[in-house]
Amino acid sequence: MFEHLDAVVPDPILGLMAAFRADPDPRKVDLGIGVYRDEQGHTPVLEAVRAAESALLASQTTKSYVGPAGNPGFNQSMEQLVLGAAHPALTDRRVRSVQTPGGCGALRLGAELIRAASPDAVVHVSTPTWANHTPLLAGSGLRLERYPYFDPATGGVQFAAMMTALERLSPGAVVLLHASCHNPTGADLSQGEWRDLLTLVKRRGLTPFIDMAYQGLGEGMDEDAFGLRLFCAELPEVLCAVSCSKNFGLYRERTGSLHLISSSSAAADAAFSQLVRIARGIWSMPPDHGAAIVQAILAEEKLRRQWASEVEAMRRRIEELRLEVVQRLRRHCPQHDFGFIARQRGMFSFFGIDTAQVHALRERHHVYMTDDSRMNIAGLRHENLEYFARAVAEVLAVRITEDHSGTMTR
Ligand SMILES: Cc1ncc(COP(=O)(O)O)c(C=O)c1O
């Protein structure tokens, strides 16, 4: 049965991780994989997580199943974190939530619900978008199309072109939006742009599917949820896929949630029963551990404050690195404008160099970023900013061509 299957080309980011690990040079810089790193280059277990986890291990009395919708306490805490405590959709009982294995599980579950409700619906994603959106959403059988988003000339959003493209969509079309910290570009919508987009979405009868994987890492916990909260308050139907991987540092614990906002409480109940049925048919029940930790943190004032300050420290570190790297680049590459890096938010920026230059950075200077020049800002350290900026200056100063074997010549 399986012998005729062709091998899949490995995900380039995995190859990049392996190449980085194998590189013995002590100066090497990993800007590839999308995980937060501290000044020592570690992706730490947060102190609030460690404390909640120890208490949990000591007090847990069973490992029995949690049920297909997951831990109700976690779901409720996530609703409040994501929407804000007094959100009108919560007061109107229009929200239903399911605990999922990470944000990926939420994206897939949401796509399956859309497919069940409207098999011919098309999901429109930004150009570019996070690479895994394609398999997660299209894997459910939905068709994907793209709308203009990132403007390489400014490092910001091509908002007029985006609006023109969305204006042409038919009612019922799904628009996938990044709540904040757009992956891979770091270019976010302003509050005014969210408001204008809301007017369009209402007028055209579109269904937003909002992916929030970085709440708290852009401008702040509430600021990063601005567009999501606005849309959930003003629209009859919204899907929100939320990840706890980055802001709780729970990557491998696979912790996330899907929040469905419906037009009425009765409609929400029916759609929720469908979500439970679909979840039962994919993973049956979500993993408990990460969600139990999140619930414990959000439920206890002291832990919650500790967690919020740890997220704020991560956010500030990224913000500082953005400002400092722009200063260093300005000094070493005065003929290039990298100011957009300081205006972008979250962990990623498109550096805007070509593939040959990306390869030159990797091979000559041990600086690793993906071929499309997406860089994880959190992979920088204050101590290697100077090294990084000099490496970039060196690479930009020479014209690099690649022969067909991928070997570089100047
Ligand atoms: C834009 C975006 N959405 C969703 C996710 C989902 O992450 P996870 O499934 O690890 O929670 C990520 C993770 O990198 C992401 O960048």
The ligand as an ORCA input file, in Angstrom:
! r2SCAN-3c Opt
* xyz 0 1
  C       0.710     32.779     12.855
  C       0.699     31.548     13.692
  N      -0.458     30.947     13.943
  C      -0.537     29.851     14.697
  C       0.574     29.281     15.251
  C       0.326     28.043     16.045
  O       1.217     27.625     16.922
  P       1.041     26.365     17.867
  O       0.238     25.316     17.155
  O       2.430     25.934     18.139
  O       0.325     26.842     19.084
  C       1.832     29.869     15.007
  C       3.069     29.284     15.524
  O       4.152     29.556     15.129
  C       1.886     31.038     14.216
  O       3.032     31.659     13.963
*
